[in-house]
Amino acid sequence: MVQARIARTVLSHALSLALLGVVGTAQAQDATASQTPSQTPSQNPAKPQDKKAATTDGQNANTQNPEQTKTLGAVNVSGSYRNSIQFQTDAKRDATNVTDSVYAEDIGKFPDTNIAESLNRVPGVQLTRDVDGEGVNVQIRGLGTDFTKIMLNGDQLAVASAGGLNSQNQNREVDLDLLPTEFFTQLTVNKTPTPSMTEGGVAGVVDMRTTRPFDNPGTHLTYSLQGQYQSIGKDVKPRGSLIGSWTNKEGTFGATVGYTASKSDYDVQGFETVGWTTPQLTAAQCGNASGHCSPAGGSWVIPGTVPANAGLGLTQGQAINNAWLLAHNPGLTTAQLANALIPRLGRDAYTHGTNDHQSAMASFEWRPSDAAHFYLDTLFSQKEKHFDRLDMNLIGRSGQLIPTNMQVDQNDVVTQANFANAQYFLEDRPYDQHTKFYNINPGGTLLLGSDGDVKLDFQAYTQRSWYRQYAPSIDVQTPLNQNISVNYNNTGGQYPTITPSVNLNDPNLGWQYYRVNIQNETRTTDNKGTRWDLQWGDDSNNLRTGIAYDDISRQIKAYDNSAAWASAVQAAVGANGWSQYIKPGKDGFIAIDYAALMAATNYDYLNATAPLTTAAASGANAGNIEERTWAWYLEGNGKWDLGGHELRVNGGVRHAATDQTIAGPSSIGGQLQYVTLKNTYGYYLPSFNAAFNATDDVVLRLAASRSLTRPDPSAMVPNTNFSDPAAEIATQGNPKLAPYLSTNLDFGGEWYTGNEGYLALDLFGKRIKGFTVSGTNLVPFSQMGIPFSSLTDTQQQAINLRGGPSQAMVQVSQQVNADGTLFIKGAEANWVQPLDFVVKGLGVQANYTVTSQKSIGSGVPAQAIGVSPHTYNVTTYWENYGAMVRLSYTWNSAQVSSTANQNGLPFAQIKTDARGQLDLSASYQFAQWMSKPTLTFNVINMTKANFRQTLTYNNAAYTYYTPGYTIMLGIRGTF
């Protein structure tokens, strides 16, 4: 593959230069390189006695308090990419816990166009991407996205959106595509916790820090304007930002305001199958080989006789028995026929639309004295997606295809065939998605006492997010017995080629009503909280304690008015015919004139009045969850000189107590009712971090901790359903699920080779408990949260006969905590090296991560789901004479993306192919011109890398998407 060759070439050159880098370190020290810019701290007030701006110690660089987010308190940089790398290196070297950071090159200038993409360059971090290639969620060190805690300025972050096109995002993942990079100055990935750090991220904690006025004192106005071209949509869309910042000359007050907006194409071509299936042969079709004729998963029904107008010249009325199938499919055995795998719905898929973002921010800082600092950060962002999702489906599951000349491979995957009696249906889904988010967080720092050795940090926050999706579906189908056949070829391509015998772009093909749906979804998240931290001592040697309160809530509502709309559509079509509502499409098959159909069927009213239901079309369970958490911690920090070698230590304990209230709609007694359940738990979470300077340039690290991630909310919402008239057997979510608990150990170190250069290796291990399996609990009816009066008369009588609501036991099927343990181990290697001794301004960044896992006991996945066991990133950069060029390649190995037993096939798992992406970023600054304008040029996904999933076998494509490449050309500058 092109990507693999590029990867090998880039990596081989990088490794070759590594030896030169080590040998040439001394030369690099003398070479003219980028120097760390002077820092203008805007974070903590200075101690009264020295009037100097205080900087925070590295051990606190990535703890809960955003006022202690890094040693380099301000981002007062000169627009240099190498300066941002220098900041990353210095922050890693000074930190006591294991951490990696990414810094902005300048205000409004982050190294990447997407927050998630920037995090993807950190060792151990992987992305989940939407089908258009945009990074959405992050996962760390071999665990899924729900095990990563995302913070905004030190506060918990939640976004109501539902993820990418095929996602549900009903767990604890956070979509990062809503937040603009222009407003951020630093992203920090904490891989080992400290006591003062908010709990919840077994994999790690990511803190994102927005820009503030004293990051760059003075008066500034930064502008940026870009045009972006997407190769699939073949259109140019704008992207721009404007950020103004001012501080008074006394250095006591400042304000920063900003606005960003972007429009982009959301255009993707692809192929989908929605799984694979096998035939459900009758006894006559099995012949004497009955043992092979009931394979699991079979939903493809071959007719018992040849129907009229089946196509391919077949004779009507012939019996399709075992002899007929063997004769018309020469070379195949009965067993191969019975186990032949074809797509459930083989379909070409197209998505066309737009993705629009707008964001605004305002930040204020007040420093009335050297001992006081106050701030207020605000952020608002919204995203709108409007797109049409079309696919033309060859019906395999529940269809009546008749195979002829069929061939299969050694796994019984069909490679070639001519299918008679074929039937298609079009699915047209116009999506309308809106997401809004705001965050407000005030806070401050006070130095107390005569010598300022007592420090109080405090902050509060409130944030809210809304999400609304309208996604009606309109499906029409070809009639059976219309001489429609297909040629099916699955020999060597990325997915099968399916060629029909008719023109599927003909509105007059005889299309019939299949189904329509009104299935809407709304979500809200509402977070608020406060935290207070008190420190005795200086920033190197101190005792700290603090308290935190967080109130986190999320609500998902689902609506369905499909039945009412179906009646209206069938009436309109019966009166007018489908010809008024079907038109030729631009993708090779018909499309629905859904505006005309909606106008004729009172869609707007039916959509607005859709009643509540228990689950959304995305598969997300409707329900609410609110978590109130009180936490306190005790922490000690110390720095000692041991024979000329510095030892830094951080350690202590955190306790978090959580009250959960879970509610959701349940269908009880034929009525939809809300059921509310509660749970309470608390845990002690100790942690220890140590960093030892073995030499002036070598730092060794050791960390041990206990961490937690709270359980999946979708497994806790009630969704209660009784399956018997006596109310003895029920299904219900389990509010008593315990969190995931992990015991963690890290050992590693870094060798700093000069300037921004270093070599690092970190070995890590995790032992995790808390996974869930389907189980059964016996509980009294009174503990199920259901009003007794809501039951049917028969159910009430049955419960009374068993002793009444407090005594009658109910067998409840639900998720329960398993006794199994998951062991994860891995290694991260990171290399950053300036290569000025080769070419002035040249440098390389490279990292590699490997993870493996082992499970003991029941209920634990035997393989990591959705995680690539091998990943690497290589970036080569050159910066000199006002020009910068950066070429980055990111590669993720193949991964298992689901559990087994997909589509009813015991062996079937969804797998994701390995993928590599090559990106280019280049710029040139006209330093002598007003505002020092910089021309920028970026190419994303230069090699047009695709996304591909399979069902166990490499030639059983599950999904295939072609996002194309994106070119961005623009200008930015600062007055």
N, C-alpha and C positions, 0 to 999 in steps of 0.2 A: 504494500500500500504506500501511497505517496506520503501519508502522515508518518508511517513507521520509518521510511527512509530519511525523512527530514529529522525525525527524533534521533535516529542513530548518528546522523551527521552532526547535528548540533551538540549532542552529548559527547561524541568523540572529540570534537574540537575543544569543548569545555574541559574535558579531562586532560587533554594534552596541555592546555594552558595552565592547568593546576600546578604541574611540576614547575613550569616557568614562574608561576606566581610565588611559590614557596622559595625557589632559589633567588628570585628577584626582589624579595621583600625589602632587603636593605636598600636596594636601588630605589624601590618605590617610596621609601621613607624620605629620600632626598629629592625625589621628583616633585615637580610642581603639581600639586593635587588640590582638590577642593578642600577648603578648611571649614571646620565647624564654625558656623556664624555665631556671632555674639548673641547671647540669650538675654531677652528682656522679660524677666518673669512677670507673669500676670496672675499667677495662681495664689500663692500664699502671701500674706502681709509680712513685712520684715520685722524681725525682733527689734524692740525699741532701742536696745542698747547699742546696736551697731548700724542701724539705719540702712542696712543693706538688704537687697531683695533676697529672701530666703528661698532655697530650692528644696524640694522634697527628696528624701532618700529613696534609692531605687527599690528598696524592699517594699515600699508602699506605692510604688509607681503604678500598680495595676490593681489596687484594692478598691473597696466599695466607694470611697469618697472621690468624686471626680476632681476635687481640688488637689489631689495628690496623684494625678494620673501619669506623671512622668518627671524625670529629672530635668529635662529640657522644658521647663514650665511654659514657655511661650514659643510660638512658631514665627520667629522673626527671620525669615529666610529670603534668599535672593532669587528665587525661582529656579533653583538648581535641582535636577534629579539626584545628583550625587549627594547634595546636602541632605535630601530626604533619606537616602540610604545611610548616611553618617548618623543621623538621628536614630534610626532603627538600631544601628550597631551600638551606639552609646547607651540607649535605653536597655538593650538586652544585657550589656556588660554590667550596668549599675544595679539591675534588678536582683532581688534575693530569690524570688520564685521564678519558675520556668515560664518565660513569656516571649512573645514575638509581637512586633508592632509594625505598622505601616503609617508613614507620615505624608502629609501634603507637601508638595514642592513650594507652594505659596498659597496665600489666601485665594480660594476659588479654583485652585489647580491641584487636583488629586491625580496621582499617576494613572488612574484608570477611569473609564467612563461609567463604571457601575461599582457600588460598594461591595457587592459580593465578589466581583472580579478582582478587586484589590486584595480581599481576604484570601482568594484562591492562590495567591503567590506565597502564602505563609506555609511553612512545612506542616504537614499533617492535616491540612484543611482541604476538603472537597466541596464541590458545588452540586446542587440539584438545579437543573436548567429547564426553562420552558422550551416548548418545541421550536421557538424562533431563535434559540441559542442564548437568550439572556439569563444570566445567573439570578437565582431567586433565593435559595436557602443555602446555609452552610452546615457542614457536619465536620467533626473533629475526631481524629484518632480512632477510626474503626467503629464509630457509633453513629446512629441515625441523627437526623436534624433535630428531633425532639429532645435529645440529650445535651444540646448546646443552649446555654443561657445567653440571651442577647440583651445588652444594656445600652441605654442612651444617656450620656452624661452621668453615669453611675446609677441610673434608675432602671427598673425593669421595663422592658419594651414589649408591647403586643400590637399587632396589626390585624385588622379584621378580615383581610382578603383571604382567598381560598387557594392561593398558589398558582401553578401553571395550568395549562389547558386540561390535562388529565389528572389533576390533583384534587384531593379532598382537604388537606391541611386542617384536620380537626383535632390534632394532637397539640404539641407545644412548640411547633416550629414557628419561625417569624420570617415573613417575606421582606427581603431587603431591597427589592426593585422599586419600592415606593419612595425611598429616600434619595435625594440628590447628592452626588459627590461634592458639588461645589461648596456646600455648607460645612464640610467636615475637615478637620485638621489632623486627626489621629484615630487610628483603629488599633486596638490592643487585644491580642488573643492570650488570655491567661490559661495555661495548661495545668498549673497546679494552684490550688486555692490557698488563701490566707484567711485567718479568722474573721477579718473585717469585710470579707467579700460576700456578696449576696449568694445564698445557696441556690441550688437548682440545676447546675450544669455538671453532670457526671463527666461529660466529655471535655468541657471547658467553658469559660466565660469570655464573651466578646463584649468589650466596651467601646462605644463610638462617641467621640468627643467633637462637639460642634465648635465653630469659631467664635471668639470673643474679641472685644475691642482692643484689649491690651496684648493680644497676640501680636499685633503689629501697630504700635502707638503712632499717633499722628492722624492726618487726614488723607484718606485714600478712596479711590473709586475704581473698582475692577470690573471690566466688561469682558464678555465672551460671546461670540456668535459663530455658529457652525451650520453647515448644510450637510445632511447625511443621506447617502444613497444606498438603498437596499436592493441587492441584485434580483431578488424574486419579485418584489413589487415594482421595480424599475421606476422609482419615483424619488424625488428629492424633498426632504422634510427638514424644517429648521429646528435648531436647539440654541438657546441663549441664556445668559445669566447677567445680572447686575448686582454688585455688592458694594455698599458704601460703608465706610468705617471712620469714626472720629473720636479722638481723645483730646481733652483740654490740655493746655500747656502746663498746668500745675500737676498733671498726672493723677488726678483724683476721680475723674469721671470719663466714661466713654460709652459709645453706642455703635452698634453694627446692625445694619439692615440689609436684606438681600432678597432677590426674587429670581427664580429660574423657571423656564418653560421649555418643553420639548414636544415635538410630534415625530412619530416614527411609524413606518409600515409594520403591520403585523401580518405578514404574508409567508405562508409555508406550504410547500408541496410534500406529499407523502403517500404512504400506503399503510393500511391497518387491517388486522384480521379479527380482533376481539377474541383471540384464542383459536384453537384448532379442535377438530372433532373427528370421530370415526363413524362408519356406518352402523346402523342398528338392523342387522340382517334378520329376516324371518327364518323360521325353521326350513321352509322350502328353499330359501336362498343359501342356507348353510349346507344342505345336503347331508352327508354322513359325518361331517366334521363339526358336530354341534358344540364341542368343547371350545371352539375358537370364535363362536358367533355372538358372544355377549361381552365384548370388551367394555371396560369402564369408559365413561365419557361419551358413548355413542349417541348422537342426536341427529345424524344424517339418515333420513328415511328414503330408501330406494323403493319405488312403487312395485307392487306385486305383478302388475301387467303393464305393458306399454300403453300409455294414454294416447288419445288423439292428438295429432299435430305435435308430437314430441320433438321432431327435428332429426337431423342426421340420417334421414331415410328409414327410420325404424318402423316396423310394421305394427299398426295398432292392434291391441288385443293379445299379442304374444305374452306368454307367461315369463316373468323375469325370475327364474329359479336358479339354482346352483349351476346347472348345465349352461343356461343362457349366459350368466355372468362369466364363467370360465371361457366360453366360446368367444364372447365379445371383448375379452381382456386377456388375449393369449399370453402365456408365460407366467401368469400369476396363479398362486394357489389360493384355496379358500381362506386359509389363515391370513394371507397377505391382503385379500379383499376385505376381510372382516376388521383388520387393524389399520387400514389405509387412512392416513391423516391428511385432511384438507382444511383450509381456513373455514372457521365458522361463518365469517362474513368477510370474504375477500373484497377489499374496496380501495379504490383510489380516493385520496382525501386531500382536500384543499381548504386552506384558511386564508381569507382576504379581509383586511380591515386596518384599523389605525389604533395606535397606543399613545395617548396624550398624557403628559404630566405637567403639573404646576405646583410650585412650592414657594413658600415665603418664610423668612426667619427674622427675628429681632433679638438682639442680645445687649444687655446693659450691665456695666460694671461701675461700682462706686467704692473708692478707697479713701474714706475721710481721714484716715491716719495710718501710721505705719503698723498699727496693731489691729486694723479692721479692714475687711474686704467683703463686699456684698455683690451679688450678681443676680440677674434674671435672664433666663434663656427661654425663648419661645420658638416653636417650629410648627408650621402647617404644611401639609402636603396632600395632594389629591391626584388620582389617576383615573382615566376613563379609557375603557377598551370597547370599541364597537367593531364587530367583525362577523362575517358570515362563514359558517363551517359547513361544508358540503362534502358528502361522500356517496358514491354509487356502489351499492352492496350486491355482490353475487351471493344468493342465499344458500349457505351450506347447512347450518344447523336448522333443524325443522324444515329443511327444503326437500325437494324430490328429484335431485339430480340423478341421471342415469349414466353410469360410467361406461365408456368404451375406449379401447386401446389404452387403458390405464397402465402406467408403469410406476413402480415404487423403488426406493433404495433399501439399504440394509436395515434402516430403522422404520420402514413402512411409511415414510413420508412420500406422498405422491409427487413424482417429478414431471410426468407428462400425462395428458388425458384429453379426450374429447367428451364433453358432458352434454347429453341431450336433456330436454325437459327443464331447461334453465329458467330461473326467475330472478329478476333484479328488483331492488327498491332504492329510491333516492331518499336520503335523509338531509334535510335542509334546516340548519339551526342558526338563526340570527341571534348573536349574543350582544347583550348590553350590560356592561359591568362598570360600576362606580365604586371607588374607594376613597375615603377621606380620613385624615388623621391630624390631630393636633397634640402638642405637648407643651406644658408650661412647668418650668422648675426654677424656683427661687432658692437661694442659699447664701452661705457666707462662711467666713472664718474669723475668729477672734483670738488674739493672743492675750492671755490673762497673766496676772502676777507682775511683780516689779521687773523681773528679768525676761518675761515673755516665754517661760518654759512650760506653760500650760496652754494648750491650744484646744479650742472648741470649733469643730466643723459641724455645720448643720445644713440641711436642705429638705425641701419638700417637692412633690411633683403631683401633677394631675394630667392625665392623657386620656384621649378617647378616639376611637376609630369606628367607622361605619363602612359596611360593604353591602352592595345590592347587586344581585344578578337576575336579569330577565333572560331566559334561554328557552323560548318555545321551540318545539320541533314539529316539522311538517313532513310527513312521509307519504310517498306515492309509490305504487308498484306496477310492474308489468303483469298482465294476466298470465296464468298458466295456459299451456296448450296453444302456444302461438308460434311454434316452429323456432323457438329461440334456443340456440346451442352456443357453447363456448369452447374455444381452444385454450387449454391450460398448460403453461410451460413454467416449470420450476427447476431449470437446469443451469445453475451457475450464477444467476443474478442475485441482487440483494434482496429481492422479493419476487413472488410469482408474477408472471405476465398473463393476464386474463383477457382474451380477445373475444368479444361477442359477435354473433352472426348478424346482429341488427344495429341500427344507428341509435344509440342511447341519447343522442342529442336531438331527437325528433319529438316535438311536443305531441304529435299525432300518432304515437306508437300504441295508443290504447291504454294509457296510464289510468290506474284505479286508486281509489282511496285505500290507504293502509292504516295510518293512525296520525293523530296530532296530540301534542301535549302542551299544557301550560304548567310549568314546574319552576317556580321562583325560589330564591333563597336570599335571606338577609342575615347579616351578622353584625354584632357590635362587641367591642371590647371597651372596658372602662377600668382604668388603673389609677390608683392614688396611693400616696404613702409619704413617709418622712423618715429621716435617719439623723441621729445625733452621735457624734464621736468626740471623745475627750482624750487628750494625750498629755502625759506628764513626761517631760524630758525633751531633749533635742530630737532632730529628725533621724539621728543614727542610733541613739540609745534611749528607749522610752518604754513606757507602759501605756497601753491604749485600752479603752473600753467603749462600748457604744450600744445603742438600741436602734431597732428598725421596725417599722410597721408598714406592711403592704396589704392593700385590699385590691385583689385582682379578680375581675369578673369577665365572663364571656357568654354571649347568647347567640345561638343559631336557630333561626326559624325557617321552616320549609312550608311552601304553599303549593297546592295542586288544584287546578280547575279544568283538568283535561276532559272529563266526561261532558261537562257543559259545552266546552268549545267543540268537541267532536260532533255533538248534535248540530251545532250551528254550521260547522263546515260541511257536513253531509247534506244539510238542507240547502246551503248555497250551491254546492256542486251539483246536487240533484236538479236544481232549477236552471243553472247556467252552464254546467259542464266544466270539466277541468281545463278546457282550452283557454279560458280567460285568465287562468292563474299559473300556467306553465309557459316557460319561454326557453329558447336555446341558451345554454350556458357557455361561458368562456373557457371551461375546463374540460371540454369534450363530452359533457353530458348535460342534461336539462337542469334548470334551476327554477325555483318557485318565485313568482312575483308576490312575495309575502305581504307587501304593502297593500296590494289590491285585495288579497284574500283576507287580511286582517280588517280592512275597511268594510268588507261585505259580511263579516261574521261577528261584529260587535266585540272584537278582540280587546280593545282598550278597557271596556267595562269589565269583561270577564277576567282580564288580567289583574285589574285593580281590586276586584272583589274575591280573588282566589282564597279559599279557606285553608286553614292550617292543616298540616299533616305531620307524620312522625319522622320522615326522612326526606332529604333533598335529592334532586336528580344526580348530584355529584356523588351520592352515596354517604354523605355526612349525616350523622344522627342529629335530629333537632333536640335542643335542650339548653339549659343554663348551668353554669358552674361559677361559684364565688368562693374564693380562697382568701381568708384573712390570716395573715402570718405575723406573729410577734417574734422577734429575734434579738438576742443579746450576745455579746462576745467579750472575751478577755484575750488580749494579745500582748506579747512582749517582743521587742526588737532590740538587737544588740550588734555592736561592731567592735571587734577586738583585734589587737595586733599580736600575732603569735610568731615571734622571732622574725619580724619583718614581713610576715604574710598576713593579709587581712582576712578575717573570718566574719561573715555577716549571717545573722540568724534571725528568723521570724518564726513564731510559734504561738499556739494557744488553742482555744476551743470556742466554738460557736454553737448556740442552741437555738433551734427554730421550732416553734409550736404553730400548727396550722389547724384552722377550723374550716371545714368544707361544707358548703350547701349546694346540693346538686338537684336540679329539677328538670322535668321534661314531659312532653306529651305522651300519653299512653292511651291505647284503645281499650276501654273497659266497659263492659255492658253495652257495646255498640256505640258508645260515646267517646269523644276525645277529651281526656281530662289530664290536667297537670298533676304529677306526682312529685313530692319533695322528699329528699333523703339527706342525712347529715353524717358527718364523720369528723373525728378529731385525732391528731397524732402529733408527736414531738420527738426530736432526735438531737443528740449531741454529736457535733462534727469537729473532731480535733484535726489539726494540721500542723505541719512542721516543714520549714524550708531552710536550707543552709547553702551558702556560697563561699567558697574558699579560694583565695588567690594563691595558687600553688607557686606561681611566678608572677612577674609583672604583667605577663601577657597570657597566662593560662588561668582560667576560672573553672573549678570543679563544683558540681552541684549535687545535692541530695534532697529529696522531698518525699514526704509520706503524709497521707491524709485519708479522711473518710468524707465522702460527698454523697449527695442524693439528687435524684430527679423524680419529681412527682408523677403519679401514674397518668395514663392516657385518659383525658376527660370523656372521650367517646365511649369508653368501656364502663363508665360510671353513670352516665345519664340513664334514667329509669327505663323508658321504652318497654313498659310492662305489658305482658300479654299472657292470658290464661288459655291453655290449649284443651281444657276439658270442662264439662258443665259443673263439676263438683269443686272447682277452684282448688284442686290438689296439685296441679302441675303448672308451672309458669316459667317464663323467661323474663329476666330483668337485669339492668346494669347493676354493677356492684360498687356502691359508694365506699365500701370498706377496704378497697384495694390499697395495699401498702406501697410506699414509694420504692423506686429502685435505689439500692444502697450499694456503694462501691468503695472498696478499699484500694488505695492507689499508692504506687511506689515509682519514683523517678530517680535515675542516676545519669549524669552526663557532665559535659563540660565544653568549653570553647577555648580555642587558641586564636588570639587577636594578632593579626599579622601586620597591622599598620593602616592608618587612615580608616576607611570603612571596612577593611578586610577582616575576615575571620573564618575559621573552620569550626564547626560545632557538631557534636553527636549527643543525642539524648536517647536513653533506653527507658521504656515505660511499661508498666504492667497494671492491669485492673482486674479485680475480682468483684463481679456484680451479681447481686441477687435481687429478686423482685419481679422477674418475668411472669407472665400470666398464661394460663391455659383455660380451656372451657371445662367447667366443673359444675358440681351440684352442691347446694347447701340446703339444709332443712331449717326454715325460719318460721316463727309464728306469723300469722297473717297480719297482726297488729304492727309488725316491724317493717312492713312493705310500703308504708306511706300512702296506702290507698284507702279512701273513705269506704267504709263497709256499705254505706247506702248506695254506692255507685255500682255495686254488683247486681247481677240479675237475681230475680227471686229464687231461682233454682240454686244459684251459687250461695246465696245467703242462707238458705235452709241447710245446705250441705255443711257449711262452716259451723252453724249452730249445732248440728248433730255431732260435730267433732269437738265440742266444748266451747264454742264461741270464738271471736276474733283473737283473744289473747292466748287461747290454748290450741286452736286448730293449726297444725303444721302444714306448710306448703313446700313442696319440692321445687326449688328455684334453680334453673339452669342459668349460669352466668360465668363471667371471667373470674378466676380465682388465682391467687398468687401460688406459683409452683415452688417446689423445693430445690429446683436446679440452680446451678451456679455457672456463670459465663466467665471464662478467663480470657482476657485480651492481653497480648503482648506485642510490642513493636519497637521500631527504632526510627529516628529522624536524623538525617544528615543534612547539614546546611553549609554552603560555601559561598562566601562573598569575597571577591578579589579585584582590587583596582589593578589595571595592567598598563600603567603609564610608561613603564620601562619598555613595553612593546610599541604602543602607540599612545601618545598623550591624550588623555580623556577616555581611554578604553577601559572597560570593566566587565565582569561577569558575575551573575548570581545563579546559583543552582541549589536545588534541594531534592531529597529523595526520602520517601516514607514507605515503610513496609509494616503491615499489621497481620497478625494471625490470631485465631481464636480457638478455644476448646471448651466444650460444655460437659458438665457432670450433672447427672440427675435429669428430671423431667421438666418439660416446659420451656427449655432454652433452645433457641435456634441453633441448629448444627452448623450453620454458616452465617457469616455476617450478611444481613439483608440490606441491599442498597449502598454498599460500601465497596470501593475498589481496594483490594489488598496491597496494590502497588501504585504509587503516584510519584511523578516528578515534575519539576518546573525548571526551565533553563531560560535565563534572560541575559542577552548580551547588549551592552549599552555603550554608547560613545557620546561624549559631551565636550565640546570645545568650540571656540570662536563664535559663540552665540548659537550654535547648532546642537541639536540633540537627536539621536536616533536610538530607538530601543526595539529590539526584536525578542519576543517572548513566546515560548512554546510550553504548553501545559498538557500533560498526558495522564490519563487514568486507565488502569488495566480493566479487563472484563470483570463484571460483578454479577452476583446473584441478586435478583431484584424482587423475588417473592418466595413464599414458602411453597412446598410441594402440593400436589393434588389440584393443580389449576385445571379448570374446565372439566372436572371430574376424572382426570387422568392421573393416577397415583404417581407416575414418574415425572409429571410435567411441572417445571419451574420456569418462570420468566427470567431471562438472562439479558444483560446489557453488554453490548460489544465494547471493547476497548476504544478509546477515542482520544485524539490529540488535536489541539487547536493552536494555530500560529497567528499571532497578532503583531502588528507594526505600529509604532508611535514615533512620529518625527516632528520637529519644530525648528524654527529659525527666528531669532529675535533681532529686530532692528533697534539696537540699543541707543542710537543717536537721534531717533525720532521721538516726537512727543508721545507720551504714554508707553514708550518702549514696546510697540506692538510686536506680537509674536505670531507668525503663521504656523498653524498646526495641521498635521496630516495624519490620519489614523486609518488603518485597515483592520477590521475585526474578522477573524476566521478567514484568513487569506486563502487557504486551500479548500474552502467550502466543505469542511468536515461535516458529516451527517450524523444523525442519531439513529441507532438501530438496536432493536430488541428482538430476541428469539424466544421460542417456547422449547426449551431443552436442546433441540437440535439446531445446528447452524443454518440449515436450509429451511427451517420453519419460522419464517419472519413473523414477529408479533406486531411491531410498529417500525416504520422507517420514515424519517422526516428530513427534509432538505431545507435548512434555513438560509443557505447562500452566504454571501459575504456582505459586509457593510463598509462603505468608504465615507470618511468624515473629513471635511476640509473647512478650516475656520481661522479666526483671528481672535486674539485676546491681548489685553494690555491693562495697565494701571496708571491712573493719573495721581 
